[in-house]
Amino acid sequence: MIRFGKIRHKSTTILKCIQLYLSYPFSYREGEEIMLGEGINVDHSTINLWVIKHTQKILKRFQKTKKNAGSSWRMHETYVKISGIW
């Protein structure tokens, strides 16, 4: 779990706000309205601070667990027979 230090809101609330902002083309004010619809009162400037402060922590955490695809790969040729012609 990512540690956010001494905070007033739950860590799940912070992660949800950051996810909304980074995943969808929402503004901070729209994110505030969405969270208010779920019963969580968060100001848009607070969401802005969370995104600026915690995005790098989240990115580093995901890069540690992400598997590399490899340094090189090869694509084999494929032949398809269409109307008897290769």
Phi and psi restraints in degrees (range 20) as a CNS / XPLOR table:
assign (resid 1 and name C) (resid 2 and name N)
       (resid 2 and name CA) (resid 2 and name C) 1.0 -81.7 20.0 2
assign (resid 2 and name N) (resid 2 and name CA)
       (resid 2 and name C) (resid 3 and name N) 1.0 132.0 20.0 2
assign (resid 2 and name C) (resid 3 and name N)
       (resid 3 and name CA) (resid 3 and name C) 1.0 -90.7 20.0 2
assign (resid 3 and name N) (resid 3 and name CA)
       (resid 3 and name C) (resid 4 and name N) 1.0 129.3 20.0 2
assign (resid 3 and name C) (resid 4 and name N)
       (resid 4 and name CA) (resid 4 and name C) 1.0 -105.1 20.0 2
assign (resid 4 and name N) (resid 4 and name CA)
       (resid 4 and name C) (resid 5 and name N) 1.0 2.9 20.0 2
assign (resid 4 and name C) (resid 5 and name N)
       (resid 5 and name CA) (resid 5 and name C) 1.0 80.1 20.0 2
assign (resid 5 and name N) (resid 5 and name CA)
       (resid 5 and name C) (resid 6 and name N) 1.0 -157.2 20.0 2
assign (resid 5 and name C) (resid 6 and name N)
       (resid 6 and name CA) (resid 6 and name C) 1.0 -79.5 20.0 2
assign (resid 6 and name N) (resid 6 and name CA)
       (resid 6 and name C) (resid 7 and name N) 1.0 112.5 20.0 2
assign (resid 6 and name C) (resid 7 and name N)
       (resid 7 and name CA) (resid 7 and name C) 1.0 -133.3 20.0 2
assign (resid 7 and name N) (resid 7 and name CA)
       (resid 7 and name C) (resid 8 and name N) 1.0 157.1 20.0 2
assign (resid 7 and name C) (resid 8 and name N)
       (resid 8 and name CA) (resid 8 and name C) 1.0 -86.8 20.0 2
assign (resid 8 and name N) (resid 8 and name CA)
       (resid 8 and name C) (resid 9 and name N) 1.0 -33.6 20.0 2
assign (resid 8 and name C) (resid 9 and name N)
       (resid 9 and name CA) (resid 9 and name C) 1.0 -93.3 20.0 2
assign (resid 9 and name N) (resid 9 and name CA)
       (resid 9 and name C) (resid 10 and name N) 1.0 160.6 20.0 2
assign (resid 9 and name C) (resid 10 and name N)
       (resid 10 and name CA) (resid 10 and name C) 1.0 -69.4 20.0 2
assign (resid 10 and name N) (resid 10 and name CA)
       (resid 10 and name C) (resid 11 and name N) 1.0 153.3 20.0 2
assign (resid 10 and name C) (resid 11 and name N)
       (resid 11 and name CA) (resid 11 and name C) 1.0 -65.6 20.0 2
assign (resid 11 and name N) (resid 11 and name CA)
       (resid 11 and name C) (resid 12 and name N) 1.0 -30.2 20.0 2
assign (resid 11 and name C) (resid 12 and name N)
       (resid 12 and name CA) (resid 12 and name C) 1.0 -66.4 20.0 2
assign (resid 12 and name N) (resid 12 and name CA)
       (resid 12 and name C) (resid 13 and name N) 1.0 -34.1 20.0 2
assign (resid 12 and name C) (resid 13 and name N)
       (resid 13 and name CA) (resid 13 and name C) 1.0 -66.0 20.0 2
assign (resid 13 and name N) (resid 13 and name CA)
       (resid 13 and name C) (resid 14 and name N) 1.0 -43.5 20.0 2
assign (resid 13 and name C) (resid 14 and name N)
       (resid 14 and name CA) (resid 14 and name C) 1.0 -63.3 20.0 2
assign (resid 14 and name N) (resid 14 and name CA)
       (resid 14 and name C) (resid 15 and name N) 1.0 -46.2 20.0 2
assign (resid 14 and name C) (resid 15 and name N)
       (resid 15 and name CA) (resid 15 and name C) 1.0 -63.2 20.0 2
assign (resid 15 and name N) (resid 15 and name CA)
       (resid 15 and name C) (resid 16 and name N) 1.0 -37.9 20.0 2
assign (resid 15 and name C) (resid 16 and name N)
       (resid 16 and name CA) (resid 16 and name C) 1.0 -66.2 20.0 2
assign (resid 16 and name N) (resid 16 and name CA)
       (resid 16 and name C) (resid 17 and name N) 1.0 -42.1 20.0 2
assign (resid 16 and name C) (resid 17 and name N)
       (resid 17 and name CA) (resid 17 and name C) 1.0 -63.8 20.0 2
assign (resid 17 and name N) (resid 17 and name CA)
       (resid 17 and name C) (resid 18 and name N) 1.0 -42.3 20.0 2
assign (resid 17 and name C) (resid 18 and name N)
       (resid 18 and name CA) (resid 18 and name C) 1.0 -65.7 20.0 2
assign (resid 18 and name N) (resid 18 and name CA)
       (resid 18 and name C) (resid 19 and name N) 1.0 -41.5 20.0 2
assign (resid 18 and name C) (resid 19 and name N)
       (resid 19 and name CA) (resid 19 and name C) 1.0 -62.5 20.0 2
assign (resid 19 and name N) (resid 19 and name CA)
       (resid 19 and name C) (resid 20 and name N) 1.0 -43.4 20.0 2
assign (resid 19 and name C) (resid 20 and name N)
       (resid 20 and name CA) (resid 20 and name C) 1.0 -59.6 20.0 2
assign (resid 20 and name N) (resid 20 and name CA)
       (resid 20 and name C) (resid 21 and name N) 1.0 -43.8 20.0 2
assign (resid 20 and name C) (resid 21 and name N)
       (resid 21 and name CA) (resid 21 and name C) 1.0 -69.9 20.0 2
assign (resid 21 and name N) (resid 21 and name CA)
       (resid 21 and name C) (resid 22 and name N) 1.0 -41.3 20.0 2
assign (resid 21 and name C) (resid 22 and name N)
       (resid 22 and name CA) (resid 22 and name C) 1.0 -80.7 20.0 2
assign (resid 22 and name N) (resid 22 and name CA)
       (resid 22 and name C) (resid 23 and name N) 1.0 -26.4 20.0 2
assign (resid 22 and name C) (resid 23 and name N)
       (resid 23 and name CA) (resid 23 and name C) 1.0 -89.1 20.0 2
assign (resid 23 and name N) (resid 23 and name CA)
       (resid 23 and name C) (resid 24 and name N) 1.0 -31.0 20.0 2
assign (resid 23 and name C) (resid 24 and name N)
       (resid 24 and name CA) (resid 24 and name C) 1.0 -125.4 20.0 2
assign (resid 24 and name N) (resid 24 and name CA)
       (resid 24 and name C) (resid 25 and name N) 1.0 156.2 20.0 2
assign (resid 24 and name C) (resid 25 and name N)
       (resid 25 and name CA) (resid 25 and name C) 1.0 -78.6 20.0 2
assign (resid 25 and name N) (resid 25 and name CA)
       (resid 25 and name C) (resid 26 and name N) 1.0 57.1 20.0 2
assign (resid 25 and name C) (resid 26 and name N)
       (resid 26 and name CA) (resid 26 and name C) 1.0 -96.1 20.0 2
assign (resid 26 and name N) (resid 26 and name CA)
       (resid 26 and name C) (resid 27 and name N) 1.0 150.5 20.0 2
assign (resid 26 and name C) (resid 27 and name N)
       (resid 27 and name CA) (resid 27 and name C) 1.0 -87.0 20.0 2
assign (resid 27 and name N) (resid 27 and name CA)
       (resid 27 and name C) (resid 28 and name N) 1.0 172.1 20.0 2
assign (resid 27 and name C) (resid 28 and name N)
       (resid 28 and name CA) (resid 28 and name C) 1.0 -65.6 20.0 2
assign (resid 28 and name N) (resid 28 and name CA)
       (resid 28 and name C) (resid 29 and name N) 1.0 -35.4 20.0 2
assign (resid 28 and name C) (resid 29 and name N)
       (resid 29 and name CA) (resid 29 and name C) 1.0 -68.2 20.0 2
assign (resid 29 and name N) (resid 29 and name CA)
       (resid 29 and name C) (resid 30 and name N) 1.0 -36.6 20.0 2
assign (resid 29 and name C) (resid 30 and name N)
       (resid 30 and name CA) (resid 30 and name C) 1.0 -67.9 20.0 2
assign (resid 30 and name N) (resid 30 and name CA)
       (resid 30 and name C) (resid 31 and name N) 1.0 -36.9 20.0 2
assign (resid 30 and name C) (resid 31 and name N)
       (resid 31 and name CA) (resid 31 and name C) 1.0 -62.9 20.0 2
assign (resid 31 and name N) (resid 31 and name CA)
       (resid 31 and name C) (resid 32 and name N) 1.0 -37.3 20.0 2
assign (resid 31 and name C) (resid 32 and name N)
       (resid 32 and name CA) (resid 32 and name C) 1.0 -62.2 20.0 2
assign (resid 32 and name N) (resid 32 and name CA)
       (resid 32 and name C) (resid 33 and name N) 1.0 -42.6 20.0 2
assign (resid 32 and name C) (resid 33 and name N)
       (resid 33 and name CA) (resid 33 and name C) 1.0 -66.7 20.0 2
assign (resid 33 and name N) (resid 33 and name CA)
       (resid 33 and name C) (resid 34 and name N) 1.0 -39.1 20.0 2
assign (resid 33 and name C) (resid 34 and name N)
       (resid 34 and name CA) (resid 34 and name C) 1.0 -63.9 20.0 2
assign (resid 34 and name N) (resid 34 and name CA)
       (resid 34 and name C) (resid 35 and name N) 1.0 -44.8 20.0 2
assign (resid 34 and name C) (resid 35 and name N)
       (resid 35 and name CA) (resid 35 and name C) 1.0 -67.3 20.0 2
assign (resid 35 and name N) (resid 35 and name CA)
       (resid 35 and name C) (resid 36 and name N) 1.0 -35.0 20.0 2
assign (resid 35 and name C) (resid 36 and name N)
       (resid 36 and name CA) (resid 36 and name C) 1.0 -65.3 20.0 2
assign (resid 36 and name N) (resid 36 and name CA)
       (resid 36 and name C) (resid 37 and name N) 1.0 -35.3 20.0 2
assign (resid 36 and name C) (resid 37 and name N)
       (resid 37 and name CA) (resid 37 and name C) 1.0 -64.0 20.0 2
assign (resid 37 and name N) (resid 37 and name CA)
       (resid 37 and name C) (resid 38 and name N) 1.0 -25.9 20.0 2
assign (resid 37 and name C) (resid 38 and name N)
       (resid 38 and name CA) (resid 38 and name C) 1.0 -92.7 20.0 2
assign (resid 38 and name N) (resid 38 and name CA)
       (resid 38 and name C) (resid 39 and name N) 1.0 3.7 20.0 2
assign (resid 38 and name C) (resid 39 and name N)
       (resid 39 and name CA) (resid 39 and name C) 1.0 89.4 20.0 2
assign (resid 39 and name N) (resid 39 and name CA)
       (resid 39 and name C) (resid 40 and name N) 1.0 14.5 20.0 2
assign (resid 39 and name C) (resid 40 and name N)
       (resid 40 and name CA) (resid 40 and name C) 1.0 -113.6 20.0 2
assign (resid 40 and name N) (resid 40 and name CA)
       (resid 40 and name C) (resid 41 and name N) 1.0 120.9 20.0 2
assign (resid 40 and name C) (resid 41 and name N)
       (resid 41 and name CA) (resid 41 and name C) 1.0 -92.9 20.0 2
assign (resid 41 and name N) (resid 41 and name CA)
       (resid 41 and name C) (resid 42 and name N) 1.0 105.1 20.0 2
assign (resid 41 and name C) (resid 42 and name N)
       (resid 42 and name CA) (resid 42 and name C) 1.0 -132.3 20.0 2
assign (resid 42 and name N) (resid 42 and name CA)
       (resid 42 and name C) (resid 43 and name N) 1.0 134.6 20.0 2
assign (resid 42 and name C) (resid 43 and name N)
       (resid 43 and name CA) (resid 43 and name C) 1.0 -80.2 20.0 2
assign (resid 43 and name N) (resid 43 and name CA)
       (resid 43 and name C) (resid 44 and name N) 1.0 151.5 20.0 2
assign (resid 43 and name C) (resid 44 and name N)
       (resid 44 and name CA) (resid 44 and name C) 1.0 -65.9 20.0 2
assign (resid 44 and name N) (resid 44 and name CA)
       (resid 44 and name C) (resid 45 and name N) 1.0 -32.0 20.0 2
assign (resid 44 and name C) (resid 45 and name N)
       (resid 45 and name CA) (resid 45 and name C) 1.0 -69.6 20.0 2
assign (resid 45 and name N) (resid 45 and name CA)
       (resid 45 and name C) (resid 46 and name N) 1.0 -30.1 20.0 2
assign (resid 45 and name C) (resid 46 and name N)
       (resid 46 and name CA) (resid 46 and name C) 1.0 -67.9 20.0 2
assign (resid 46 and name N) (resid 46 and name CA)
       (resid 46 and name C) (resid 47 and name N) 1.0 -41.4 20.0 2
assign (resid 46 and name C) (resid 47 and name N)
       (resid 47 and name CA) (resid 47 and name C) 1.0 -61.9 20.0 2
assign (resid 47 and name N) (resid 47 and name CA)
       (resid 47 and name C) (resid 48 and name N) 1.0 -40.3 20.0 2
assign (resid 47 and name C) (resid 48 and name N)
       (resid 48 and name CA) (resid 48 and name C) 1.0 -59.2 20.0 2
assign (resid 48 and name N) (resid 48 and name CA)
       (resid 48 and name C) (resid 49 and name N) 1.0 -46.7 20.0 2
assign (resid 48 and name C) (resid 49 and name N)
       (resid 49 and name CA) (resid 49 and name C) 1.0 -62.8 20.0 2
assign (resid 49 and name N) (resid 49 and name CA)
       (resid 49 and name C) (resid 50 and name N) 1.0 -41.0 20.0 2
assign (resid 49 and name C) (resid 50 and name N)
       (resid 50 and name CA) (resid 50 and name C) 1.0 -61.7 20.0 2
assign (resid 50 and name N) (resid 50 and name CA)
       (resid 50 and name C) (resid 51 and name N) 1.0 -44.6 20.0 2
assign (resid 50 and name C) (resid 51 and name N)
       (resid 51 and name CA) (resid 51 and name C) 1.0 -62.9 20.0 2
assign (resid 51 and name N) (resid 51 and name CA)
       (resid 51 and name C) (resid 52 and name N) 1.0 -45.9 20.0 2
assign (resid 51 and name C) (resid 52 and name N)
       (resid 52 and name CA) (resid 52 and name C) 1.0 -64.7 20.0 2
assign (resid 52 and name N) (resid 52 and name CA)
       (resid 52 and name C) (resid 53 and name N) 1.0 -43.5 20.0 2
assign (resid 52 and name C) (resid 53 and name N)
       (resid 53 and name CA) (resid 53 and name C) 1.0 -78.1 20.0 2
assign (resid 53 and name N) (resid 53 and name CA)
       (resid 53 and name C) (resid 54 and name N) 1.0 -38.2 20.0 2
assign (resid 53 and name C) (resid 54 and name N)
       (resid 54 and name CA) (resid 54 and name C) 1.0 -107.2 20.0 2
assign (resid 54 and name N) (resid 54 and name CA)
       (resid 54 and name C) (resid 55 and name N) 1.0 -8.9 20.0 2
assign (resid 54 and name C) (resid 55 and name N)
       (resid 55 and name CA) (resid 55 and name C) 1.0 -62.8 20.0 2
assign (resid 55 and name N) (resid 55 and name CA)
       (resid 55 and name C) (resid 56 and name N) 1.0 -40.6 20.0 2
assign (resid 55 and name C) (resid 56 and name N)
       (resid 56 and name CA) (resid 56 and name C) 1.0 -64.6 20.0 2
assign (resid 56 and name N) (resid 56 and name CA)
       (resid 56 and name C) (resid 57 and name N) 1.0 -37.8 20.0 2
assign (resid 56 and name C) (resid 57 and name N)
       (resid 57 and name CA) (resid 57 and name C) 1.0 -62.5 20.0 2
assign (resid 57 and name N) (resid 57 and name CA)
       (resid 57 and name C) (resid 58 and name N) 1.0 -44.5 20.0 2
assign (resid 57 and name C) (resid 58 and name N)
       (resid 58 and name CA) (resid 58 and name C) 1.0 -65.1 20.0 2
assign (resid 58 and name N) (resid 58 and name CA)
       (resid 58 and name C) (resid 59 and name N) 1.0 -42.5 20.0 2
assign (resid 58 and name C) (resid 59 and name N)
       (resid 59 and name CA) (resid 59 and name C) 1.0 -61.8 20.0 2
assign (resid 59 and name N) (resid 59 and name CA)
       (resid 59 and name C) (resid 60 and name N) 1.0 -44.6 20.0 2
assign (resid 59 and name C) (resid 60 and name N)
       (resid 60 and name CA) (resid 60 and name C) 1.0 -63.4 20.0 2
assign (resid 60 and name N) (resid 60 and name CA)
       (resid 60 and name C) (resid 61 and name N) 1.0 -37.6 20.0 2
assign (resid 60 and name C) (resid 61 and name N)
       (resid 61 and name CA) (resid 61 and name C) 1.0 -64.9 20.0 2
assign (resid 61 and name N) (resid 61 and name CA)
       (resid 61 and name C) (resid 62 and name N) 1.0 -42.6 20.0 2
assign (resid 61 and name C) (resid 62 and name N)
       (resid 62 and name CA) (resid 62 and name C) 1.0 -70.8 20.0 2
assign (resid 62 and name N) (resid 62 and name CA)
       (resid 62 and name C) (resid 63 and name N) 1.0 -33.9 20.0 2
assign (resid 62 and name C) (resid 63 and name N)
       (resid 63 and name CA) (resid 63 and name C) 1.0 -67.7 20.0 2
assign (resid 63 and name N) (resid 63 and name CA)
       (resid 63 and name C) (resid 64 and name N) 1.0 -27.7 20.0 2
assign (resid 63 and name C) (resid 64 and name N)
       (resid 64 and name CA) (resid 64 and name C) 1.0 -68.0 20.0 2
assign (resid 64 and name N) (resid 64 and name CA)
       (resid 64 and name C) (resid 65 and name N) 1.0 -36.4 20.0 2
assign (resid 64 and name C) (resid 65 and name N)
       (resid 65 and name CA) (resid 65 and name C) 1.0 -95.1 20.0 2
assign (resid 65 and name N) (resid 65 and name CA)
       (resid 65 and name C) (resid 66 and name N) 1.0 -10.1 20.0 2
assign (resid 65 and name C) (resid 66 and name N)
       (resid 66 and name CA) (resid 66 and name C) 1.0 -72.8 20.0 2
assign (resid 66 and name N) (resid 66 and name CA)
       (resid 66 and name C) (resid 67 and name N) 1.0 134.2 20.0 2
assign (resid 66 and name C) (resid 67 and name N)
       (resid 67 and name CA) (resid 67 and name C) 1.0 -87.8 20.0 2
assign (resid 67 and name N) (resid 67 and name CA)
       (resid 67 and name C) (resid 68 and name N) 1.0 139.3 20.0 2
assign (resid 67 and name C) (resid 68 and name N)
       (resid 68 and name CA) (resid 68 and name C) 1.0 -77.2 20.0 2
assign (resid 68 and name N) (resid 68 and name CA)
       (resid 68 and name C) (resid 69 and name N) 1.0 143.8 20.0 2
assign (resid 68 and name C) (resid 69 and name N)
       (resid 69 and name CA) (resid 69 and name C) 1.0 -78.9 20.0 2
assign (resid 69 and name N) (resid 69 and name CA)
       (resid 69 and name C) (resid 70 and name N) 1.0 -20.6 20.0 2
assign (resid 69 and name C) (resid 70 and name N)
       (resid 70 and name CA) (resid 70 and name C) 1.0 119.5 20.0 2
assign (resid 70 and name N) (resid 70 and name CA)
       (resid 70 and name C) (resid 71 and name N) 1.0 163.0 20.0 2
assign (resid 70 and name C) (resid 71 and name N)
       (resid 71 and name CA) (resid 71 and name C) 1.0 -84.7 20.0 2
assign (resid 71 and name N) (resid 71 and name CA)
       (resid 71 and name C) (resid 72 and name N) 1.0 -25.2 20.0 2
assign (resid 71 and name C) (resid 72 and name N)
       (resid 72 and name CA) (resid 72 and name C) 1.0 -143.3 20.0 2
assign (resid 72 and name N) (resid 72 and name CA)
       (resid 72 and name C) (resid 73 and name N) 1.0 157.1 20.0 2
assign (resid 72 and name C) (resid 73 and name N)
       (resid 73 and name CA) (resid 73 and name C) 1.0 -150.3 20.0 2
assign (resid 73 and name N) (resid 73 and name CA)
       (resid 73 and name C) (resid 74 and name N) 1.0 158.2 20.0 2
assign (resid 73 and name C) (resid 74 and name N)
       (resid 74 and name CA) (resid 74 and name C) 1.0 -126.6 20.0 2
assign (resid 74 and name N) (resid 74 and name CA)
       (resid 74 and name C) (resid 75 and name N) 1.0 141.7 20.0 2
assign (resid 74 and name C) (resid 75 and name N)
       (resid 75 and name CA) (resid 75 and name C) 1.0 -110.1 20.0 2
assign (resid 75 and name N) (resid 75 and name CA)
       (resid 75 and name C) (resid 76 and name N) 1.0 125.3 20.0 2
assign (resid 75 and name C) (resid 76 and name N)
       (resid 76 and name CA) (resid 76 and name C) 1.0 -83.1 20.0 2
assign (resid 76 and name N) (resid 76 and name CA)
       (resid 76 and name C) (resid 77 and name N) 1.0 149.9 20.0 2
assign (resid 76 and name C) (resid 77 and name N)
       (resid 77 and name CA) (resid 77 and name C) 1.0 -73.1 20.0 2
assign (resid 77 and name N) (resid 77 and name CA)
       (resid 77 and name C) (resid 78 and name N) 1.0 144.2 20.0 2
assign (resid 77 and name C) (resid 78 and name N)
       (resid 78 and name CA) (resid 78 and name C) 1.0 -122.2 20.0 2
assign (resid 78 and name N) (resid 78 and name CA)
       (resid 78 and name C) (resid 79 and name N) 1.0 132.5 20.0 2
assign (resid 78 and name C) (resid 79 and name N)
       (resid 79 and name CA) (resid 79 and name C) 1.0 -108.5 20.0 2
assign (resid 79 and name N) (resid 79 and name CA)
       (resid 79 and name C) (resid 80 and name N) 1.0 135.1 20.0 2
assign (resid 79 and name C) (resid 80 and name N)
       (resid 80 and name CA) (resid 80 and name C) 1.0 -124.3 20.0 2
assign (resid 80 and name N) (resid 80 and name CA)
       (resid 80 and name C) (resid 81 and name N) 1.0 133.6 20.0 2
assign (resid 80 and name C) (resid 81 and name N)
       (resid 81 and name CA) (resid 81 and name C) 1.0 -95.0 20.0 2
assign (resid 81 and name N) (resid 81 and name CA)
       (resid 81 and name C) (resid 82 and name N) 1.0 118.8 20.0 2
assign (resid 81 and name C) (resid 82 and name N)
       (resid 82 and name CA) (resid 82 and name C) 1.0 -122.9 20.0 2
assign (resid 82 and name N) (resid 82 and name CA)
       (resid 82 and name C) (resid 83 and name N) 1.0 120.6 20.0 2
assign (resid 82 and name C) (resid 83 and name N)
       (resid 83 and name CA) (resid 83 and name C) 1.0 53.1 20.0 2
assign (resid 83 and name N) (resid 83 and name CA)
       (resid 83 and name C) (resid 84 and name N) 1.0 39.3 20.0 2
assign (resid 83 and name C) (resid 84 and name N)
       (resid 84 and name CA) (resid 84 and name C) 1.0 80.6 20.0 2
assign (resid 84 and name N) (resid 84 and name CA)
       (resid 84 and name C) (resid 85 and name N) 1.0 3.3 20.0 2
assign (resid 84 and name C) (resid 85 and name N)
       (resid 85 and name CA) (resid 85 and name C) 1.0 -113.5 20.0 2
assign (resid 85 and name N) (resid 85 and name CA)
       (resid 85 and name C) (resid 86 and name N) 1.0 130.1 20.0 2
